């Protein structure tokens, strides 16, 4: 009888844990929804480089604020670990970004698909917006 009670508690705890994770993923996906129909290309100068705690519970994301001819906007570049060995950013860098427009919290932004800085180009997403880092990162690149 005690085994059934313990197993039941473990099963409920597992279900709660999995459902919480799925809800967090949905919230993250809704927050950073990539709409391939709203893709634009903008260029500007970086005025801020931020490392933002990831909504999915680990790591950090790189956000860039750039000053364009039309004003400032935030570039949601992607997970910091994915960018780390590919490209770096500092204030004053001139970049060109291709990505989907977004309006996070009333602030104009772009979910980056690719970023060009000088002669370096980093591709972050496929044409449909699906991220290239899927299956990479903390698990050693396993899928």
C-alpha positions in Angstrom: 0.0 0.0 0.0 2.8 2.4 0.8 4.4 1.8 -2.6 1.3 2.8 -4.4 1.0 6.0 -2.3 4.6 7.0 -3.0 4.3 6.1 -6.7 1.1 8.2 -6.9 2.8 11.2 -5.3 5.8 10.9 -7.6 3.5 10.6 -10.7 1.5 13.7 -9.7 4.8 15.6 -9.0 6.1 14.6 -12.4 2.9 15.7 -14.2 2.9 19.1 -12.4 6.6 19.5 -13.3 6.1 18.7 -17.0 2.9 20.9 -17.3 4.7 23.8 -15.7 7.6 23.5 -18.2 5.1 23.3 -21.2 3.3 26.4 -20.0 6.6 28.3 -19.7 7.6 27.2 -23.2 4.2 28.4 -24.7 4.6 31.8 -22.9 8.1 32.1 -24.3 7.0 31.2 -27.8 4.1 33.7 -27.7 6.4 36.4 -26.4 8.9 36.0 -29.2 6.7 34.9 -32.0 8.5 35.0 -35.3 6.2 36.1 -38.1 8.0 35.4 -41.5 5.5 37.8 -43.2 6.9 40.8 -41.2 10.6 40.3 -42.1 12.5 43.6 -42.5 16.2 44.6 -42.9 17.5 47.4 -40.7 20.9 48.9 -39.9 22.1 50.9 -37.1 24.6 51.5 -34.3 24.5 49.5 -31.1 23.7 51.7 -28.1 23.3 48.8 -25.5 24.2 45.1 -25.2 22.1 43.3 -22.6 22.2 39.8 -21.3 18.7 38.9 -20.2 17.7 35.9 -18.1 16.0 33.3 -20.3 12.3 32.8 -19.8 12.7 29.0 -20.1 14.8 28.8 -16.9 18.4 28.6 -17.9 21.1 30.6 -19.6 20.7 34.1 -21.0 19.6 35.8 -24.1 21.4 38.6 -25.9 19.4 41.7 -26.6 20.8 44.6 -28.6 19.5 48.1 -28.7 20.3 49.9 -31.9 19.8 53.4 -33.1 18.4 53.5 -36.6 17.5 56.4 -38.8 13.9 56.0 -37.6 14.7 55.7 -33.8 15.8 53.0 -31.4 14.7 49.4 -31.4 15.6 46.2 -29.6 17.1 43.3 -31.5 16.4 39.9 -29.9 19.5 38.1 -31.1 19.2 34.7 -29.4 20.8 32.6 -26.6 24.2 34.0 -25.5 25.8 30.5 -25.6 24.8 30.2 -29.3 26.4 33.6 -30.2 29.5 33.2 -28.0 32.0 31.8 -30.5 30.3 33.2 -33.6 30.2 37.0 -33.1 30.5 39.6 -30.3 28.9 43.0 -29.9 29.9 46.2 -28.2 28.4 49.7 -28.0 29.2 51.6 -31.2 29.3 48.6 -33.5 27.4 49.2 -36.8 25.2 46.2 -37.7 22.6 45.1 -40.2 19.8 42.9 -39.0 17.3 40.8 -40.9 14.4 39.6 -38.9 10.7 39.7 -38.0 9.2 42.8 -36.5 7.7 42.5 -33.0 6.2 44.9 -30.5 7.3 43.5 -27.1 5.7 45.6 -24.3 4.9 48.4 -26.7 8.6 48.8 -27.8 9.5 48.2 -31.4 11.9 45.3 -31.9 13.2 42.7 -34.3 13.6 38.9 -33.7 16.8 38.5 -35.6 17.2 35.8 -38.3 20.7 37.1 -39.3 23.1 39.8 -38.1 25.9 41.2 -40.2 28.8 43.2 -38.5 31.6 44.2 -40.9 32.6 41.1 -42.7 31.0 38.7 -40.2 27.6 37.3 -40.6 25.8 35.1 -38.1 22.6 33.2 -39.1 20.3 32.6 -36.1 17.2 31.2 -37.7 15.9 29.4 -40.8 13.8 31.3 -43.3 10.6 30.2 -41.4 12.0 31.6 -38.2 12.8 28.3 -36.5 16.0 28.7 -34.4 19.2 27.1 -35.4 20.2 26.5 -31.8 17.4 23.9 -31.2 19.0 20.8 -29.8 22.2 22.6 -28.9 23.5 24.2 -25.8 23.7 22.7 -22.3 23.1 19.2 -23.5 26.1 19.1 -25.8 24.3 19.4 -29.1 22.2 16.2 -28.7 18.8 16.2 -30.3 
